[in-house]
Structures are given as C-alpha cells and as structure tokens.
Amino acid sequence: MPDLVKIAFDDLSWRSNPRMPLVSELVELFWSAYYGRGIVKAVSAAQQ
C-alpha cells in the first residue's frame, strides 16, 4: 500500500483538485475501494 499511495500522491493530476488530499486520506480511500466500504453508505443515503 505505501508504494501505491506514493505513486498516487506524486501524480501530477492531483494538483488540479481544489484541495490536495492528505496521504492518510489516500490510504483510507484505497482501503475503502479495496474492501468496498463507503460506497454502500453513500448510495443508500442518496436513495432515502
């Protein structure tokens, strides 16, 4: 995981975001994507 986060953080496309993500936020994002967490909560909240 540390290598993936470093590559993502060093990618130039992040600089076009309104706010630079923290490394800890990238780690959380990748783990959530890997385990499929967070998406279900957002979808179910939008459907209510």
Secondary structure by P-SEA (a helix, b strand, c coil): caaaaaaaaaccccccccccccaaaaaaaaaaaaaccaaaaaaaaaac
